[in-house]
Amino acid sequence: MSTANPRPFKQVDVFTAVALKGNPVAVILDAQGLSAEQMQAIANWTNLSETTFVSPATDASADYSVRIFTPKSELPFAGHPTLGTAHAVIEAGLAMPKNGKVVQQCAVGLVEVSVAGTGLSFRLPRYAYEEAPEASQLAAALGEGAIKGAPQIVNVGPRWVIAELASAETVEQLQPDLQILADYDRAQSTTGMTVYAEKPDGGIVVRSFAPADGIAEDPVCGSGNGAVAAYRLKAQQVSAGSEYVASQGRQVGRDGNVRVRIEEDAIHVGGDCVTVVDGTFWI
C-alpha cells in the first residue's frame, strides 16, 4: 500500500497573461516533510527550469517560505519562480496581500512581492558587480563581433554573466556554443549568461542561457532581467524613474514580457501570471 502524501500543486505561466506562453514554474504548495533530495528529484522530474516548494515561514515578517530548484541544483533566489509562487500561494488562499504586498522568505532573505490584479512584481533583493574573467571564452561562445562593451557578472543571488550585444537582431538570431558556456559556468561558478540589446521602441530584447544547470535556454528569466537592469543602471543606460519592457522567449515559443521599473534605491521586475495546471502531487 502506498504511503505517499497528497500535496496540492499548481503550474503557473509567468510573464504572460496567455496560457502556454511565458515561463512555467511548478509550485508544490505543501513541502513539509520533504527532504532536499526529494525536492531535487521532483524538480528533475518536472523538467522545468524551476520548481518551488512552499512551507510555513520561520520569520514572523514573512507570509511563507520557499525553496527553489532547477533540474540539477538549488537556487538561493530566482525571479519567475518568485512571482509564480506568490501567484499560486495567493490563489490557493495560503497568504493574503497586506497593503498590496506579500513577503517571501527564501535563501537570500525576505523578498517583497507587490500584487496588482494578475500582475506581480518583486523588488530585487540585492545585487553586486564583478568583473567577468576570461572574456575571450565568452566571445568565442557568442561569435565574432556579437558582444558590445565588456561583459560583467551581476550577482543577484544567481550569478549571471551579462553582456550587451551589437543589435536586437544579433540577440534574436544568436546561436551560442552551449558547451563553451557550460564549461565557463562550471569554471567560474556562474549561473548562466543573459544577453540583451536595445530595440528602437525603447524596450530591450533578452535571452538567457544556463546549460550547466540543465537549461539550454530559459524562456523568460526574472533574475536575469533583474541583473540586466542592474548592468544597465551601472552603464547609465537607465536611471531612477526609468521604466521599460523586455521581450524574451520567442525563440522557444514562449513569448513573454517583463516590466522593469527603476527607483532611487531599488529595481522592480514584474509581469502577469496565469495558472495552467491545478492538481495534486502524491509524494
C-alpha positions in Angstrom: 0.0 0.0 0.0 1.3 3.5 -0.9 2.4 5.8 1.9 2.6 8.8 -0.4 1.0 12.0 0.8 -1.3 14.3 -1.3 0.3 17.7 -1.9 -1.5 20.5 -3.7 0.2 21.6 -6.8 -0.1 24.4 -9.4 1.8 25.1 -12.6 1.9 28.8 -13.4 3.0 30.6 -16.6 4.9 33.7 -15.6 5.5 36.9 -17.6 2.3 36.3 -19.7 -1.4 36.6 -19.3 -1.8 33.9 -22.0 -1.6 30.2 -21.0 1.2 28.2 -22.6 3.4 31.3 -23.1 5.9 32.9 -20.8 7.9 30.8 -18.4 6.3 27.9 -16.5 7.1 27.1 -12.8 5.8 24.1 -10.8 4.7 25.0 -7.3 4.4 22.4 -4.6 2.1 24.2 -2.1 2.9 21.9 0.9 6.5 20.8 1.1 6.6 20.0 4.8 8.4 16.8 5.4 10.1 16.6 2.0 13.9 16.3 2.1 16.2 18.3 -0.1 16.9 15.1 -2.0 13.2 14.6 -2.7 12.8 18.2 -3.8 15.7 17.8 -6.2 14.2 14.6 -7.6 10.8 16.3 -8.1 12.5 19.2 -9.9 14.4 16.9 -12.1 11.1 15.0 -12.9 9.1 18.2 -13.7 12.0 19.1 -16.1 11.0 22.8 -15.9 13.7 25.5 -15.5 12.5 25.8 -11.8 10.2 24.0 -9.3 9.4 25.6 -6.0 8.4 24.2 -2.6 6.3 26.2 -0.1 6.4 25.8 3.6 5.3 28.0 6.6 7.7 30.9 7.2 10.1 30.8 10.1 10.4 34.6 10.0 7.5 36.4 11.5 7.8 39.1 8.9 7.2 36.7 6.0 4.0 35.2 4.7 5.5 31.9 3.6 8.9 30.2 2.9 10.1 28.8 -0.4 12.9 26.7 -1.8 13.7 26.9 -5.5 15.3 24.1 -7.5 16.4 23.7 -11.1 16.6 20.2 -12.6 20.1 19.9 -11.2 20.6 22.3 -8.2 19.0 24.6 -5.6 19.0 28.4 -6.2 19.1 31.0 -3.4 16.7 33.2 -5.4 15.1 33.3 -8.8 12.7 35.8 -10.4 9.9 34.0 -12.3 9.6 31.3 -9.6 9.2 34.1 -7.0 6.3 35.7 -9.0 4.7 32.3 -9.9 4.9 31.1 -6.3 3.3 34.3 -5.0 0.5 34.0 -7.6 -0.1 30.3 -6.6 0.0 30.9 -2.8 -2.4 33.8 -3.1 -4.8 31.9 -5.4 -4.7 28.9 -3.0 -5.6 31.2 -0.1 -2.3 30.4 1.8 -1.5 34.1 2.1 -3.3 37.4 1.6 -1.6 40.6 0.4 -1.2 43.3 3.1 -1.1 46.8 1.6 -0.8 45.2 -1.8 2.2 43.0 -0.9 3.2 39.6 0.3 6.6 38.8 1.7 8.6 35.7 0.6 11.3 34.1 2.8 14.0 32.3 0.8 17.7 31.7 0.9 18.7 35.3 0.2 16.3 36.6 2.9 13.0 38.4 2.6 11.6 39.4 -0.8 8.7 41.8 -1.2 6.2 40.9 -4.0 3.7 43.6 -5.0 0.4 42.5 -6.3 -2.0 44.3 -8.7 -4.6 42.1 -10.4 -2.8 39.4 -12.4 0.4 41.4 -12.4 3.1 40.9 -9.8 6.5 42.4 -9.3 9.4 41.8 -6.9 12.0 44.1 -5.6 15.4 42.8 -6.5 16.7 41.8 -3.0 20.3 42.8 -3.7 22.9 42.9 -6.4 26.7 43.2 -6.7 29.0 43.6 -9.7 32.1 41.5 -10.5 34.4 41.6 -13.5 33.8 38.7 -15.9 37.1 36.8 -16.3 38.2 35.0 -19.5 36.1 37.3 -21.7 37.7 35.6 -24.8 35.8 32.4 -23.9 32.5 34.4 -23.9 33.4 36.0 -27.2 34.1 32.5 -28.6 30.8 31.2 -27.4 28.7 34.0 -28.9 30.6 34.6 -32.1 32.9 37.3 -33.6 31.6 40.8 -33.1 28.5 39.9 -31.2 29.4 41.5 -27.8 29.2 45.2 -27.4 31.2 46.5 -24.4 32.6 44.5 -21.5 30.6 41.6 -20.0 30.1 41.6 -16.2 29.0 39.2 -13.6 26.0 40.6 -11.7 25.2 38.7 -8.5 21.5 38.8 -7.7 21.6 35.5 -5.7 22.2 33.7 -9.0 25.4 35.0 -10.6 24.5 36.0 -14.2 27.1 36.9 -16.8 25.5 39.9 -18.5 26.5 41.1 -22.0 25.1 43.8 -24.2 25.1 42.6 -27.9 25.6 44.6 -31.0 21.9 44.8 -32.0 18.5 43.4 -31.3 18.8 41.3 -34.5 22.1 39.8 -33.1 20.3 38.8 -30.0 17.3 37.3 -31.9 19.5 35.2 -34.2 22.1 34.2 -31.7 23.1 30.5 -31.6 25.7 30.3 -28.8 28.1 27.4 -28.3 26.4 25.9 -25.2 29.3 23.7 -24.4 31.6 26.7 -24.0 29.1 28.5 -21.9 28.6 25.4 -19.7 32.3 25.0 -19.2 32.6 28.7 -18.4 29.8 28.5 -15.8 31.4 25.4 -14.1 34.8 27.1 -14.0 33.6 30.5 -12.7 30.7 29.2 -10.6 28.2 31.4 -12.6 24.6 30.5 -13.1 24.5 31.3 -16.8 24.6 34.1 -19.4 22.0 36.7 -20.2 22.4 38.9 -23.2 20.4 41.9 -24.4 20.1 44.7 -26.9 18.0 47.8 -27.1 15.1 48.0 -29.5 14.0 51.1 -31.5 10.8 51.4 -29.3 12.8 51.9 -26.2 12.5 48.4 -24.8 15.0 45.6 -25.0 15.2 42.1 -26.2 16.7 39.5 -23.8 17.8 35.8 -23.9 19.2 33.7 -21.1 21.2 30.5 -21.2 22.1 28.2 -18.3 23.3 24.9 -19.9 25.4 23.9 -16.9 22.2 23.8 -14.9 20.4 21.7 -17.5 18.6 24.7 -19.0 19.8 25.3 -22.6 17.6 28.4 -22.8 15.4 29.8 -20.1 12.2 31.0 -21.7 11.7 34.3 -19.7 14.1 34.9 -16.8 13.2 37.2 -13.9 16.6 37.2 -12.1 18.4 37.5 -15.5 16.3 40.6 -16.3 17.0 42.0 -12.9 20.7 41.5 -13.5 20.4 43.2 -16.9 18.6 46.2 -15.2 21.5 46.4 -12.7 24.0 46.3 -15.5 22.2 49.0 -17.5 21.9 51.1 -14.3 25.7 51.0 -13.9 26.2 51.7 -17.6 23.9 54.8 -17.2 21.6 53.4 -19.8 18.7 53.8 -17.3 18.3 55.8 -14.1 15.9 56.4 -11.3 12.4 56.9 -12.8 13.1 54.7 -15.9 10.6 52.1 -16.9 10.9 49.7 -19.9 9.6 46.4 -21.2 11.9 43.5 -22.0 10.7 40.8 -24.5 12.0 37.3 -24.2 11.1 33.7 -25.1 10.2 34.0 -28.8 12.9 31.6 -29.9 11.5 28.8 -27.7 7.8 29.6 -28.5 7.2 31.0 -25.0 6.9 34.8 -25.8 6.8 36.8 -22.6 7.1 40.4 -21.4 9.0 41.6 -18.4 8.2 45.0 -16.9 11.2 46.8 -15.3 11.0 49.9 -13.1 14.0 51.7 -11.6 13.6 53.6 -8.3 16.2 55.7 -6.4 17.1 52.7 -4.3 15.5 49.7 -5.9 15.0 47.7 -9.1 11.5 46.2 -9.6 10.8 43.3 -12.0 7.3 42.2 -12.8 4.7 40.8 -15.2 1.5 38.9 -15.5 0.9 35.3 -14.2 -1.7 32.7 -15.2 -2.4 29.2 -13.7 -2.4 26.4 -16.2 -2.5 23.3 -14.1 -4.2 22.8 -10.7 -3.9 19.4 -9.1 -2.2 17.1 -6.6 1.3 15.6 -6.3 1.4 12.2 -4.4 4.9 12.2 -2.8 
